Amino acid sequence: MATDNGNTVKVRLVKGLRGCQERHRLSVRALGLRKVNDVRELKDSPSVRGLINQVGYLIRVEE
């Protein structure tokens, strides 16, 4: 997983949330993503990394 110079990580929602677990929907919401192709730049922390690992099949980490 890539990080930028300012200790941030950019995530993009690449799949829809239909049919996935409710816990995973809440994790995507916690990352600040609402619709497909939404992008958020988040502070790189262990809690954010845990959310990314949990829903890795729904999102893409970008540089």
PQR file with spaces between the fields and no chain letter, atoms N, CA, C, O and H, PARSE charges and radii, in Angstrom:
ATOM       1  N    MET     1       0.841   -1.172    0.000 -0.4000 1.5000
ATOM       2  CA   MET     1       0.000    0.000    0.000 -0.0000 2.0000
ATOM       3  C    MET     1       0.896    1.248    0.000  0.5500 1.7000
ATOM       4  O    MET     1       1.884    1.329    0.730 -0.5500 1.4000
ATOM       5  N    ALA     2       0.532    2.169   -0.806 -0.4000 1.5000
ATOM       6  CA   ALA     2       1.369    3.347   -1.002 -0.0000 2.0000
ATOM       7  C    ALA     2       0.936    4.486   -0.084  0.5500 1.7000
ATOM       8  O    ALA     2      -0.248    4.661    0.205 -0.5500 1.4000
ATOM       9  H    ALA     2      -0.271    2.103   -1.398  0.4000 1.0000
ATOM      10  N    THR     3       1.914    5.243    0.358 -0.4000 1.5000
ATOM      11  CA   THR     3       1.628    6.444    1.127 -0.0000 2.0000
ATOM      12  C    THR     3       2.306    7.629    0.463  0.5500 1.7000
ATOM      13  O    THR     3       3.338    7.482   -0.192 -0.5500 1.4000
ATOM      14  H    THR     3       2.876    5.101    0.123  0.4000 1.0000
ATOM      15  N    ASP     4       1.722    8.796    0.635 -0.4000 1.5000
ATOM      16  CA   ASP     4       2.299   10.007    0.064 -0.0000 2.0000
ATOM      17  C    ASP     4       3.286   10.614    1.055  0.5500 1.7000
ATOM      18  O    ASP     4       3.468   10.096    2.157 -0.5500 1.4000
ATOM      19  H    ASP     4       0.884    8.916    1.166  0.4000 1.0000
ATOM      20  N    ASN     5       3.918   11.707    0.659 -0.4000 1.5000
ATOM      21  CA   ASN     5       4.930   12.344    1.496 -0.0000 2.0000
ATOM      22  C    ASN     5       4.361   12.832    2.826  0.5500 1.7000
ATOM      23  O    ASN     5       5.050   12.780    3.845 -0.5500 1.4000
ATOM      24  H    ASN     5       3.770   12.128   -0.236  0.4000 1.0000
ATOM      25  N    GLY     6       3.119   13.304    2.832 -0.4000 1.5000
ATOM      26  CA   GLY     6       2.523   13.861    4.037 -0.0000 2.0000
ATOM      27  C    GLY     6       1.826   12.846    4.907  0.5500 1.7000
ATOM      28  O    GLY     6       0.923   13.203    5.663 -0.5500 1.4000
ATOM      29  H    GLY     6       2.559   13.346    2.004  0.4000 1.0000
ATOM      30  N    ASN     7       2.224   11.573    4.821 -0.4000 1.5000
ATOM      31  CA   ASN     7       1.598   10.508    5.591 -0.0000 2.0000
ATOM      32  C    ASN     7       0.097   10.449    5.361  0.5500 1.7000
ATOM      33  O    ASN     7      -0.680   10.361    6.312 -0.5500 1.4000
ATOM      34  H    ASN     7       2.958   11.282    4.207  0.4000 1.0000
ATOM      35  N    THR     8      -0.306   10.496    4.108 -0.4000 1.5000
ATOM      36  CA   THR     8      -1.707   10.331    3.751 -0.0000 2.0000
ATOM      37  C    THR     8      -1.844    9.176    2.784  0.5500 1.7000
ATOM      38  O    THR     8      -0.881    8.764    2.136 -0.5500 1.4000
ATOM      39  H    THR     8       0.326   10.567    3.336  0.4000 1.0000
ATOM      40  N    VAL     9      -3.039    8.671    2.701 -0.4000 1.5000
ATOM      41  CA   VAL     9      -3.336    7.587    1.769 -0.0000 2.0000
ATOM      42  C    VAL     9      -4.620    7.966    1.033  0.5500 1.7000
ATOM      43  O    VAL     9      -5.569    8.457    1.644 -0.5500 1.4000
ATOM      44  H    VAL     9      -3.821    9.005    3.227  0.4000 1.0000
ATOM      45  N    LYS    10      -4.644    7.737   -0.282 -0.4000 1.5000
ATOM      46  CA   LYS    10      -5.791    8.089   -1.105 -0.0000 2.0000
ATOM      47  C    LYS    10      -6.531    6.807   -1.459  0.5500 1.7000
ATOM      48  O    LYS    10      -5.936    5.874   -1.997 -0.5500 1.4000
ATOM      49  H    LYS    10      -3.873    7.338   -0.778  0.4000 1.0000
ATOM      50  N    VAL    11      -7.831    6.757   -1.160 -0.4000 1.5000
ATOM      51  CA   VAL    11      -8.627    5.567   -1.447 -0.0000 2.0000
ATOM      52  C    VAL    11      -9.781    5.927   -2.369  0.5500 1.7000
ATOM      53  O    VAL    11     -10.343    7.019   -2.285 -0.5500 1.4000
ATOM      54  H    VAL    11      -8.314    7.515   -0.723  0.4000 1.0000
ATOM      55  N    ARG    12     -10.129    4.992   -3.254 -0.4000 1.5000
ATOM      56  CA   ARG    12     -11.232    5.166   -4.210 -0.0000 2.0000
ATOM      57  C    ARG    12     -12.150    3.959   -4.092  0.5500 1.7000
ATOM      58  O    ARG    12     -11.686    2.819   -4.069 -0.5500 1.4000
ATOM      59  H    ARG    12      -9.672    4.105   -3.323  0.4000 1.0000
ATOM      60  N    LEU    13     -13.460    4.212   -4.018 -0.4000 1.5000
ATOM      61  CA   LEU    13     -14.454    3.141   -4.010 -0.0000 2.0000
ATOM      62  C    LEU    13     -14.663    2.680   -5.443  0.5500 1.7000
ATOM      63  O    LEU    13     -15.091    3.464   -6.290 -0.5500 1.4000
ATOM      64  H    LEU    13     -13.837    5.138   -4.036  0.4000 1.0000
ATOM      65  N    VAL    14     -14.365    1.411   -5.723 -0.4000 1.5000
ATOM      66  CA   VAL    14     -14.433    0.913   -7.095 -0.0000 2.0000
ATOM      67  C    VAL    14     -15.568   -0.078   -7.312  0.5500 1.7000
ATOM      68  O    VAL    14     -15.851   -0.428   -8.458 -0.5500 1.4000
ATOM      69  H    VAL    14     -14.018    0.774   -5.035  0.4000 1.0000
ATOM      70  N    LYS    15     -16.221   -0.540   -6.265 -0.4000 1.5000
ATOM      71  CA   LYS    15     -17.329   -1.472   -6.396 -0.0000 2.0000
ATOM      72  C    LYS    15     -18.508   -0.958   -5.595  0.5500 1.7000
ATOM      73  O    LYS    15     -18.338   -0.256   -4.598 -0.5500 1.4000
ATOM      74  H    LYS    15     -15.991   -0.256   -5.334  0.4000 1.0000
ATOM      75  N    GLY    16     -19.693   -1.309   -6.032 -0.4000 1.5000
ATOM      76  CA   GLY    16     -20.906   -0.945   -5.315 -0.0000 2.0000
ATOM      77  C    GLY    16     -21.049   -1.750   -4.035  0.5500 1.7000
ATOM      78  O    GLY    16     -20.380   -2.767   -3.849 -0.5500 1.4000
ATOM      79  H    GLY    16     -19.832   -1.880   -6.841  0.4000 1.0000
ATOM      80  N    LEU    17     -21.926   -1.286   -3.157 -0.4000 1.5000
ATOM      81  CA   LEU    17     -22.071   -1.905   -1.843 -0.0000 2.0000
ATOM      82  C    LEU    17     -23.227   -2.894   -1.764  0.5500 1.7000
ATOM      83  O    LEU    17     -23.476   -3.468   -0.703 -0.5500 1.4000
ATOM      84  H    LEU    17     -22.469   -0.461   -3.309  0.4000 1.0000
ATOM      85  N    ARG    18     -23.937   -3.103   -2.872 -0.4000 1.5000
ATOM      86  CA   ARG    18     -25.038   -4.071   -2.855 -0.0000 2.0000
ATOM      87  C    ARG    18     -24.496   -5.470   -2.656  0.5500 1.7000
ATOM      88  O    ARG    18     -23.553   -5.891   -3.326 -0.5500 1.4000
ATOM      89  H    ARG    18     -23.735   -2.637   -3.734  0.4000 1.0000
ATOM      90  N    GLY    19     -25.102   -6.181   -1.730 -0.4000 1.5000
ATOM      91  CA   GLY    19     -24.735   -7.570   -1.513 -0.0000 2.0000
ATOM      92  C    GLY    19     -23.566   -7.787   -0.575  0.5500 1.7000
ATOM      93  O    GLY    19     -23.213   -8.933   -0.298 -0.5500 1.4000
ATOM      94  H    GLY    19     -25.869   -5.840   -1.186  0.4000 1.0000
ATOM      95  N    CYS    20     -22.959   -6.734   -0.080 -0.4000 1.5000
ATOM      96  CA   CYS    20     -21.855   -6.930    0.854 -0.0000 2.0000
ATOM      97  C    CYS    20     -22.369   -6.849    2.294  0.5500 1.7000
ATOM      98  O    CYS    20     -23.498   -6.423    2.537 -0.5500 1.4000
ATOM      99  H    CYS    20     -23.245   -5.803   -0.305  0.4000 1.0000
ATOM     100  N    GLN    21     -21.546   -7.255    3.220 -0.4000 1.5000
ATOM     101  CA   GLN    21     -21.935   -7.288    4.623 -0.0000 2.0000
ATOM     102  C    GLN    21     -22.172   -5.874    5.163  0.5500 1.7000
ATOM     103  O    GLN    21     -21.560   -4.906    4.712 -0.5500 1.4000
ATOM     104  H    GLN    21     -20.629   -7.602    3.022  0.4000 1.0000
ATOM     105  N    GLU    22     -23.064   -5.788    6.128 -0.4000 1.5000
ATOM     106  CA   GLU    22     -23.377   -4.498    6.749 -0.0000 2.0000
ATOM     107  C    GLU    22     -22.138   -3.897    7.419  0.5500 1.7000
ATOM     108  O    GLU    22     -21.935   -2.683    7.375 -0.5500 1.4000
ATOM     109  H    GLU    22     -23.561   -6.574    6.494  0.4000 1.0000
ATOM     110  N    ARG    23     -21.318   -4.740    8.034 -0.4000 1.5000
ATOM     111  CA   ARG    23     -20.085   -4.248    8.666 -0.0000 2.0000
ATOM     112  C    ARG    23     -19.164   -3.605    7.645  0.5500 1.7000
ATOM     113  O    ARG    23     -18.509   -2.604    7.936 -0.5500 1.4000
ATOM     114  H    ARG    23     -21.483   -5.725    8.070  0.4000 1.0000
ATOM     115  N    HIS    24     -19.111   -4.172    6.462 -0.4000 1.5000
ATOM     116  CA   HIS    24     -18.250   -3.619    5.424 -0.0000 2.0000
ATOM     117  C    HIS    24     -18.813   -2.310    4.893  0.5500 1.7000
ATOM     118  O    HIS    24     -18.056   -1.393    4.576 -0.5500 1.4000
ATOM     119  H    HIS    24     -19.643   -4.985    6.226  0.4000 1.0000
ATOM     120  N    ARG    25     -20.143   -2.214    4.792 -0.4000 1.5000
ATOM     121  CA   ARG    25     -20.751   -0.937    4.400 -0.0000 2.0000
ATOM     122  C    ARG    25     -20.400    0.150    5.396  0.5500 1.7000
ATOM     123  O    ARG    25     -20.083    1.275    5.011 -0.5500 1.4000
ATOM     124  H    ARG    25     -20.758   -2.960    5.049  0.4000 1.0000
ATOM     125  N    LEU    26     -20.456   -0.183    6.674 -0.4000 1.5000
ATOM     126  CA   LEU    26     -20.122    0.802    7.708 -0.0000 2.0000
ATOM     127  C    LEU    26     -18.648    1.194    7.646  0.5500 1.7000
ATOM     128  O    LEU    26     -18.301    2.347    7.900 -0.5500 1.4000
ATOM     129  H    LEU    26     -20.713   -1.097    6.988  0.4000 1.0000
ATOM     130  N    SER    27     -17.790    0.250    7.314 -0.4000 1.5000
ATOM     131  CA   SER    27     -16.363    0.551    7.197 -0.0000 2.0000
ATOM     132  C    SER    27     -16.098    1.490    6.029  0.5500 1.7000
ATOM     133  O    SER    27     -15.290    2.413    6.143 -0.5500 1.4000
ATOM     134  H    SER    27     -18.072   -0.687    7.108  0.4000 1.0000
ATOM     135  N    VAL    28     -16.776    1.259    4.901 -0.4000 1.5000
ATOM     136  CA   VAL    28     -16.626    2.147    3.746 -0.0000 2.0000
ATOM     137  C    VAL    28     -17.115    3.537    4.108  0.5500 1.7000
ATOM     138  O    VAL    28     -16.489    4.535    3.749 -0.5500 1.4000
ATOM     139  H    VAL    28     -17.432    0.510    4.809  0.4000 1.0000
ATOM     140  N    ARG    29     -18.230    3.604    4.818 -0.4000 1.5000
ATOM     141  CA   ARG    29     -18.782    4.886    5.268 -0.0000 2.0000
ATOM     142  C    ARG    29     -17.804    5.602    6.199  0.5500 1.7000
ATOM     143  O    ARG    29     -17.654    6.822    6.132 -0.5500 1.4000
ATOM     144  H    ARG    29     -18.738    2.794    5.110  0.4000 1.0000
ATOM     145  N    ALA    30     -17.138    4.835    7.069 -0.4000 1.5000
ATOM     146  CA   ALA    30     -16.166    5.418    8.004 -0.0000 2.0000
ATOM     147  C    ALA    30     -14.970    5.994    7.259  0.5500 1.7000
ATOM     148  O    ALA    30     -14.335    6.934    7.736 -0.5500 1.4000
ATOM     149  H    ALA    30     -17.259    3.844    7.124  0.4000 1.0000
ATOM     150  N    LEU    31     -14.661    5.436    6.094 -0.4000 1.5000
ATOM     151  CA   LEU    31     -13.582    5.985    5.271 -0.0000 2.0000
ATOM     152  C    LEU    31     -14.024    7.240    4.524  0.5500 1.7000
ATOM     153  O    LEU    31     -13.202    7.908    3.897 -0.5500 1.4000
ATOM     154  H    LEU    31     -15.177    4.673    5.707  0.4000 1.0000
ATOM     155  N    GLY    32     -15.315    7.565    4.586 -0.4000 1.5000
ATOM     156  CA   GLY    32     -15.816    8.772    3.947 -0.0000 2.0000
ATOM     157  C    GLY    32     -16.245    8.578    2.512  0.5500 1.7000
ATOM     158  O    GLY    32     -16.422    9.551    1.778 -0.5500 1.4000
ATOM     159  H    GLY    32     -15.983    7.022    5.096  0.4000 1.0000
ATOM     160  N    LEU    33     -16.415    7.336    2.102 -0.4000 1.5000
ATOM     161  CA   LEU    33     -16.793    7.040    0.720 -0.0000 2.0000
ATOM     162  C    LEU    33     -18.282    6.761    0.651  0.5500 1.7000
ATOM     163  O    LEU    33     -18.816    6.007    1.464 -0.5500 1.4000
ATOM     164  H    LEU    33     -16.272    6.546    2.697  0.4000 1.0000
ATOM     165  N    ARG    34     -18.959    7.373   -0.326 -0.4000 1.5000
ATOM     166  CA   ARG    34     -20.403    7.207   -0.457 -0.0000 2.0000
ATOM     167  C    ARG    34     -20.795    6.531   -1.750  0.5500 1.7000
ATOM     168  O    ARG    34     -21.568    5.573   -1.731 -0.5500 1.4000
ATOM     169  H    ARG    34     -18.525    7.986   -0.986  0.4000 1.0000
ATOM     170  N    LYS    35     -20.284    7.003   -2.875 -0.4000 1.5000
ATOM     171  CA   LYS    35     -20.657    6.487   -4.188 -0.0000 2.0000
ATOM     172  C    LYS    35     -19.449    5.867   -4.868  0.5500 1.7000
ATOM     173  O    LYS    35     -18.307    6.104   -4.473 -0.5500 1.4000
ATOM     174  H    LYS    35     -19.657    7.781   -2.891  0.4000 1.0000
ATOM     175  N    VAL    36     -19.711    5.078   -5.886 -0.4000 1.5000
ATOM     176  CA   VAL    36     -18.634    4.495   -6.682 -0.0000 2.0000
ATOM     177  C    VAL    36     -17.826    5.632   -7.304  0.5500 1.7000
ATOM     178  O    VAL    36     -18.386    6.624   -7.770 -0.5500 1.4000
ATOM     179  H    VAL    36     -20.638    4.885   -6.207  0.4000 1.0000
ATOM     180  N    ASN    37     -16.532    5.478   -7.304 -0.4000 1.5000
ATOM     181  CA   ASN    37     -15.545    6.440   -7.807 -0.0000 2.0000
ATOM     182  C    ASN    37     -15.321    7.628   -6.879  0.5500 1.7000
ATOM     183  O    ASN    37     -14.623    8.565   -7.266 -0.5500 1.4000
ATOM     184  H    ASN    37     -16.077    4.672   -6.926  0.4000 1.0000
ATOM     185  N    ASP    38     -15.881    7.630   -5.680 -0.4000 1.5000
ATOM     186  CA   ASP    38     -15.528    8.645   -4.687 -0.0000 2.0000
ATOM     187  C    ASP    38     -14.081    8.435   -4.262  0.5500 1.7000
ATOM     188  O    ASP    38     -13.626    7.301   -4.115 -0.5500 1.4000
ATOM     189  H    ASP    38     -16.449    6.869   -5.366  0.4000 1.0000
ATOM     190  N    VAL    39     -13.361    9.539   -4.064 -0.4000 1.5000
ATOM     191  CA   VAL    39     -11.966    9.484   -3.645 -0.0000 2.0000
ATOM     192  C    VAL    39     -11.812   10.314   -2.386  0.5500 1.7000
ATOM     193  O    VAL    39     -12.341   11.422   -2.301 -0.5500 1.4000
ATOM     194  H    VAL    39     -13.731   10.460   -4.183  0.4000 1.0000
ATOM     195  N    ARG    40     -11.093    9.789   -1.412 -0.4000 1.5000
ATOM     196  CA   ARG    40     -10.794   10.525   -0.192 -0.0000 2.0000
ATOM     197  C    ARG    40      -9.312   10.378    0.112  0.5500 1.7000
ATOM     198  O    ARG    40      -8.722    9.316   -0.085 -0.5500 1.4000
ATOM     199  H    ARG    40     -10.663    8.888   -1.482  0.4000 1.0000
ATOM     200  N    GLU    41      -8.732   11.449    0.588 -0.4000 1.5000
ATOM     201  CA   GLU    41      -7.344   11.421    1.033 -0.0000 2.0000
ATOM     202  C    GLU    41      -7.375   11.457    2.557  0.5500 1.7000
ATOM     203  O    GLU    41      -7.824   12.436    3.154 -0.5500 1.4000
ATOM     204  H    GLU    41      -9.211   12.312    0.748  0.4000 1.0000
ATOM     205  N    LEU    42      -6.897   10.388    3.179 -0.4000 1.5000
ATOM     206  CA   LEU    42      -7.011   10.202    4.618 -0.0000 2.0000
ATOM     207  C    LEU    42      -5.642   10.153    5.264  0.5500 1.7000
ATOM     208  O    LEU    42      -4.653    9.787    4.630 -0.5500 1.4000
ATOM     209  H    LEU    42      -6.532    9.593    2.694  0.4000 1.0000
ATOM     210  N    LYS    43      -5.597   10.523    6.525 -0.4000 1.5000
ATOM     211  CA   LYS    43      -4.369   10.422    7.297 -0.0000 2.0000
ATOM     212  C    LYS    43      -4.007    8.947    7.462  0.5500 1.7000
ATOM     213  O    LYS    43      -4.861    8.125    7.793 -0.5500 1.4000
ATOM     214  H    LYS    43      -6.401   10.820    7.040  0.4000 1.0000
ATOM     215  N    ASP    44      -2.764    8.627    7.234 -0.4000 1.5000
ATOM     216  CA   ASP    44      -2.309    7.241    7.333 -0.0000 2.0000
ATOM     217  C    ASP    44      -2.114    6.887    8.800  0.5500 1.7000
ATOM     218  O    ASP    44      -1.173    7.355    9.441 -0.5500 1.4000
ATOM     219  H    ASP    44      -2.071    9.296    6.965  0.4000 1.0000
ATOM     220  N    SER    45      -3.010    6.058    9.326 -0.4000 1.5000
ATOM     221  CA   SER    45      -2.941    5.634   10.721 -0.0000 2.0000
ATOM     222  C    SER    45      -3.322    4.163   10.796  0.5500 1.7000
ATOM     223  O    SER    45      -3.890    3.624    9.846 -0.5500 1.4000
ATOM     224  H    SER    45      -3.775    5.678    8.805  0.4000 1.0000
ATOM     225  N    PRO    46      -3.022    3.513   11.902 -0.5600 1.5000
ATOM     226  CA   PRO    46      -3.372    2.091   12.025  0.2800 2.0000
ATOM     227  C    PRO    46      -4.872    1.824   11.908  0.5500 1.7000
ATOM     228  O    PRO    46      -5.266    0.789   11.370 -0.5500 1.4000
ATOM     229  N    SER    47      -5.705    2.721   12.394 -0.4000 1.5000
ATOM     230  CA   SER    47      -7.146    2.503   12.301 -0.0000 2.0000
ATOM     231  C    SER    47      -7.623    2.597   10.855  0.5500 1.7000
ATOM     232  O    SER    47      -8.470    1.810   10.430 -0.5500 1.4000
ATOM     233  H    SER    47      -5.385    3.561   12.831  0.4000 1.0000
ATOM     234  N    VAL    48      -7.090    3.549   10.099 -0.4000 1.5000
ATOM     235  CA   VAL    48      -7.449    3.669    8.688 -0.0000 2.0000
ATOM     236  C    VAL    48      -6.938    2.452    7.923  0.5500 1.7000
ATOM     237  O    VAL    48      -7.643    1.936    7.056 -0.5500 1.4000
ATOM     238  H    VAL    48      -6.403    4.188   10.444  0.4000 1.0000
ATOM     239  N    ARG    49      -5.752    1.992    8.220 -0.4000 1.5000
ATOM     240  CA   ARG    49      -5.200    0.804    7.559 -0.0000 2.0000
ATOM     241  C    ARG    49      -6.058   -0.429    7.843  0.5500 1.7000
ATOM     242  O    ARG    49      -6.247   -1.270    6.964 -0.5500 1.4000
ATOM     243  H    ARG    49      -5.180    2.412    8.924  0.4000 1.0000
ATOM     244  N    GLY    50      -6.575   -0.536    9.061 -0.4000 1.5000
ATOM     245  CA   GLY    50      -7.450   -1.655    9.401 -0.0000 2.0000
ATOM     246  C    GLY    50      -8.727   -1.627    8.585  0.5500 1.7000
ATOM     247  O    GLY    50      -9.179   -2.669    8.110 -0.5500 1.4000
ATOM     248  H    GLY    50      -6.421    0.147    9.774  0.4000 1.0000
ATOM     249  N    LEU    51      -9.320   -0.450    8.416 -0.4000 1.5000
ATOM     250  CA   LEU    51     -10.521   -0.329    7.587 -0.0000 2.0000
ATOM     251  C    LEU    51     -10.217   -0.675    6.133  0.5500 1.7000
ATOM     252  O    LEU    51     -11.014   -1.341    5.472 -0.5500 1.4000
ATOM     253  H    LEU    51      -8.953    0.396    8.802  0.4000 1.0000
ATOM     254  N    ILE    52      -9.073   -0.227    5.638 -0.4000 1.5000
ATOM     255  CA   ILE    52      -8.679   -0.517    4.264 -0.0000 2.0000
ATOM     256  C    ILE    52      -8.497   -2.023    4.070  0.5500 1.7000
ATOM     257  O    ILE    52      -8.929   -2.574    3.057 -0.5500 1.4000
ATOM     258  H    ILE    52      -8.426    0.314    6.175  0.4000 1.0000
ATOM     259  N    ASN    53      -7.866   -2.682    5.026 -0.4000 1.5000
ATOM     260  CA   ASN    53      -7.654   -4.129    4.915 -0.0000 2.0000
ATOM     261  C    ASN    53      -8.971   -4.890    4.955  0.5500 1.7000
ATOM     262  O    ASN    53      -9.113   -5.918    4.292 -0.5500 1.4000
ATOM     263  H    ASN    53      -7.515   -2.234    5.848  0.4000 1.0000
ATOM     264  N    GLN    54      -9.931   -4.398    5.724 -0.4000 1.5000
ATOM     265  CA   GLN    54     -11.206   -5.089    5.855 -0.0000 2.0000
ATOM     266  C    GLN    54     -12.022   -5.033    4.563  0.5500 1.7000
ATOM     267  O    GLN    54     -12.683   -6.008    4.207 -0.5500 1.4000
ATOM     268  H    GLN    54      -9.816   -3.563    6.262  0.4000 1.0000
ATOM     269  N    VAL    55     -11.980   -3.910    3.866 -0.4000 1.5000
ATOM     270  CA   VAL    55     -12.799   -3.745    2.664 -0.0000 2.0000
ATOM     271  C    VAL    55     -11.930   -3.600    1.417  0.5500 1.7000
ATOM     272  O    VAL    55     -12.296   -2.881    0.488 -0.5500 1.4000
ATOM     273  H    VAL    55     -11.443   -3.118    4.155  0.4000 1.0000
ATOM     274  N    GLY    56     -10.814   -4.260    1.392 -0.4000 1.5000
ATOM     275  CA   GLY    56      -9.889   -4.162    0.275 -0.0000 2.0000
ATOM     276  C    GLY    56     -10.471   -4.594   -1.054  0.5500 1.7000
ATOM     277  O    GLY    56     -10.005   -4.147   -2.103 -0.5500 1.4000
ATOM     278  H    GLY    56     -10.517   -4.845    2.147  0.4000 1.0000
ATOM     279  N    TYR    57     -11.481   -5.454   -1.038 -0.4000 1.5000
ATOM     280  CA   TYR    57     -12.098   -5.909   -2.278 -0.0000 2.0000
ATOM     281  C    TYR    57     -13.066   -4.888   -2.860  0.5500 1.7000
ATOM     282  O    TYR    57     -13.530   -5.057   -3.988 -0.5500 1.4000
ATOM     283  H    TYR    57     -11.859   -5.817   -0.186  0.4000 1.0000
ATOM     284  N    LEU    58     -13.383   -3.825   -2.110 -0.4000 1.5000
ATOM     285  CA   LEU    58     -14.299   -2.790   -2.581 -0.0000 2.0000
ATOM     286  C    LEU    58     -13.591   -1.508   -2.991  0.5500 1.7000
ATOM     287  O    LEU    58     -14.158   -0.692   -3.717 -0.5500 1.4000
ATOM     288  H    LEU    58     -13.007   -3.687   -1.194  0.4000 1.0000
ATOM     289  N    ILE    59     -12.360   -1.324   -2.535 -0.4000 1.5000
ATOM     290  CA   ILE    59     -11.666   -0.064   -2.754 -0.0000 2.0000
ATOM     291  C    ILE    59     -10.333   -0.292   -3.449  0.5500 1.7000
ATOM     292  O    ILE    59      -9.853   -1.422   -3.545 -0.5500 1.4000
ATOM     293  H    ILE    59     -11.900   -1.987   -1.945  0.4000 1.0000
ATOM     294  N    ARG    60      -9.744    0.794   -3.930 -0.4000 1.5000
ATOM     295  CA   ARG    60      -8.402    0.779   -4.509 -0.0000 2.0000
ATOM     296  C    ARG    60      -7.597    1.871   -3.823  0.5500 1.7000
ATOM     297  O    ARG    60      -8.077    2.993   -3.662 -0.5500 1.4000
ATOM     298  H    ARG    60     -10.134    1.711   -3.851  0.4000 1.0000
ATOM     299  N    VAL    61      -6.390    1.551   -3.425 -0.4000 1.5000
ATOM     300  CA   VAL    61      -5.493    2.532   -2.828 -0.0000 2.0000
ATOM     301  C    VAL    61      -4.675    3.131   -3.954  0.5500 1.7000
ATOM     302  O    VAL    61      -4.030    2.413   -4.717 -0.5500 1.4000
ATOM     303  H    VAL    61      -6.000    0.640   -3.557  0.4000 1.0000
ATOM     304  N    GLU    62      -4.707    4.476   -4.053 -0.4000 1.5000
ATOM     305  CA   GLU    62      -4.009    5.162   -5.137 -0.0000 2.0000
ATOM     306  C    GLU    62      -2.866    5.990   -4.576  0.5500 1.7000
ATOM     307  O    GLU    62      -2.805    6.281   -3.382 -0.5500 1.4000
ATOM     308  H    GLU    62      -5.232    5.059   -3.432  0.4000 1.0000
ATOM     309  N    GLU    63      -1.963    6.360   -5.476 -0.4000 1.5000
ATOM     310  CA   GLU    63      -0.846    7.203   -5.064 -0.0000 2.0000
ATOM     311  C    GLU    63      -1.131    8.637   -5.342  0.5500 1.7000
ATOM     312  O    GLU    63      -0.299    9.499   -5.060 -0.5500 1.4000
ATOM     313  H    GLU    63      -2.013    6.123   -6.446  0.4000 1.0000
